[in-house]
Amino acid sequence: MKTLSFQTQGTCAKFINVTLTDDGVVEDVEFAGGCNGNTKGIASLVRGMKAEDVIKRLEGITCGMKTTSCPNQFAQALKQML
Protein backbone atom coordinates (compact mmCIF):
# COMPACT_ATOMS: atom_id res chain seq x y z
CA MET A 1 0.00 0.00 0.00
CA LYS A 2 1.05 3.56 -0.72
CA THR A 3 -0.35 6.54 1.16
CA LEU A 4 -0.03 10.26 0.55
CA SER A 5 -1.30 13.40 2.24
CA PHE A 6 -1.42 15.85 -0.67
CA GLN A 7 -1.61 19.59 0.03
CA THR A 8 -3.93 21.10 -2.57
CA GLN A 9 -3.49 24.43 -4.32
CA GLY A 10 -6.30 26.73 -5.41
CA THR A 11 -9.22 24.75 -3.95
CA CYS A 12 -11.46 24.88 -0.89
CA ALA A 13 -10.14 21.45 0.18
CA LYS A 14 -6.80 21.85 1.94
CA PHE A 15 -5.53 18.26 1.86
CA ILE A 16 -6.36 15.01 0.11
CA ASN A 17 -5.39 11.79 1.88
CA VAL A 18 -5.03 8.92 -0.60
CA THR A 19 -4.27 5.21 -0.24
CA LEU A 20 -3.42 3.06 -3.27
CA THR A 21 -3.00 -0.70 -3.35
CA ASP A 22 0.31 -2.09 -4.59
CA ASP A 23 -1.22 -2.58 -8.04
CA GLY A 24 -2.35 1.07 -8.31
CA VAL A 25 -6.01 0.81 -7.34
CA VAL A 26 -7.62 3.53 -5.21
CA GLU A 27 -8.22 1.95 -1.81
CA ASP A 28 -9.35 5.08 0.02
CA VAL A 29 -9.51 8.85 -0.47
CA GLU A 30 -10.54 11.56 1.97
CA PHE A 31 -10.74 15.29 1.32
CA ALA A 32 -10.07 17.71 4.19
CA GLY A 33 -12.35 20.65 3.44
CA GLY A 34 -14.19 21.39 0.23
CA CYS A 35 -17.83 20.70 -0.55
CA ASN A 36 -18.59 17.80 1.77
CA GLY A 37 -21.16 16.01 -0.36
CA ASN A 38 -19.22 16.43 -3.59
CA THR A 39 -15.92 15.23 -2.17
CA LYS A 40 -17.61 12.23 -0.52
CA GLY A 41 -19.23 11.48 -3.87
CA ILE A 42 -15.91 11.62 -5.69
CA ALA A 43 -14.35 9.32 -3.08
CA SER A 44 -17.17 6.82 -3.41
CA LEU A 45 -17.04 6.79 -7.21
CA VAL A 46 -13.27 6.30 -7.53
CA ARG A 47 -12.81 3.69 -4.81
CA GLY A 48 -11.77 0.46 -6.55
CA MET A 49 -10.70 2.19 -9.79
CA LYS A 50 -7.20 2.09 -11.25
CA ALA A 51 -5.40 5.36 -10.56
CA GLU A 52 -4.59 5.82 -14.27
CA ASP A 53 -8.30 5.69 -15.14
CA VAL A 54 -9.16 8.21 -12.42
CA ILE A 55 -6.48 10.59 -13.71
CA LYS A 56 -7.86 10.36 -17.27
CA ARG A 57 -11.36 11.25 -16.06
CA LEU A 58 -10.56 14.00 -13.55
CA GLU A 59 -7.47 15.82 -14.79
CA GLY A 60 -8.20 19.27 -16.16
CA ILE A 61 -11.59 19.79 -14.49
CA THR A 62 -12.05 23.37 -13.32
CA CYS A 63 -14.32 24.90 -10.68
CA GLY A 64 -16.07 28.16 -11.57
CA MET A 65 -13.45 30.74 -12.55
CA LYS A 66 -10.63 28.73 -10.92
CA THR A 67 -8.07 26.98 -13.11
CA THR A 68 -8.29 23.86 -10.94
CA SER A 69 -10.78 21.91 -8.81
CA CYS A 70 -10.86 19.25 -6.11
CA PRO A 71 -11.11 16.49 -8.76
CA ASN A 72 -8.17 17.97 -10.69
CA GLN A 73 -6.11 18.23 -7.51
CA PHE A 74 -6.94 14.59 -6.74
CA ALA A 75 -5.66 13.66 -10.21
CA GLN A 76 -2.43 15.55 -9.45
CA ALA A 77 -2.05 13.66 -6.17
CA LEU A 78 -2.46 10.35 -7.99
CA LYS A 79 0.09 11.36 -10.63
CA GLN A 80 2.55 12.14 -7.85
CA MET A 81 1.93 8.70 -6.31
CA LEU A 82 2.54 6.88 -9.58
C-alpha positions in Angstrom: 0.0 0.0 0.0 1.1 3.6 -0.7 -0.3 6.5 1.2 0.0 10.3 0.6 -1.3 13.4 2.2 -1.4 15.8 -0.7 -1.6 19.6 0.0 -3.9 21.1 -2.6 -3.5 24.4 -4.3 -6.3 26.7 -5.4 -9.2 24.8 -3.9 -11.5 24.9 -0.9 -10.1 21.5 0.2 -6.8 21.9 1.9 -5.5 18.3 1.9 -6.4 15.0 0.1 -5.4 11.8 1.9 -5.0 8.9 -0.6 -4.3 5.2 -0.2 -3.4 3.1 -3.3 -3.0 -0.7 -3.4 0.3 -2.1 -4.6 -1.2 -2.6 -8.0 -2.3 1.1 -8.3 -6.0 0.8 -7.3 -7.6 3.5 -5.2 -8.2 1.9 -1.8 -9.3 5.1 0.0 -9.5 8.9 -0.5 -10.5 11.6 2.0 -10.7 15.3 1.3 -10.1 17.7 4.2 -12.4 20.7 3.4 -14.2 21.4 0.2 -17.8 20.7 -0.6 -18.6 17.8 1.8 -21.2 16.0 -0.4 -19.2 16.4 -3.6 -15.9 15.2 -2.2 -17.6 12.2 -0.5 -19.2 11.5 -3.9 -15.9 11.6 -5.7 -14.4 9.3 -3.1 -17.2 6.8 -3.4 -17.0 6.8 -7.2 -13.3 6.3 -7.5 -12.8 3.7 -4.8 -11.8 0.5 -6.6 -10.7 2.2 -9.8 -7.2 2.1 -11.3 -5.4 5.4 -10.6 -4.6 5.8 -14.3 -8.3 5.7 -15.1 -9.2 8.2 -12.4 -6.5 10.6 -13.7 -7.9 10.4 -17.3 -11.4 11.2 -16.1 -10.6 14.0 -13.5 -7.5 15.8 -14.8 -8.2 19.3 -16.2 -11.6 19.8 -14.5 -12.0 23.4 -13.3 -14.3 24.9 -10.7 -16.1 28.2 -11.6 -13.5 30.7 -12.5 -10.6 28.7 -10.9 -8.1 27.0 -13.1 -8.3 23.9 -10.9 -10.8 21.9 -8.8 -10.9 19.2 -6.1 -11.1 16.5 -8.8 -8.2 18.0 -10.7 -6.1 18.2 -7.5 -6.9 14.6 -6.7 -5.7 13.7 -10.2 -2.4 15.6 -9.5 -2.1 13.7 -6.2 -2.5 10.4 -8.0 0.1 11.4 -10.6 2.5 12.1 -7.8 1.9 8.7 -6.3 2.5 6.9 -9.6 
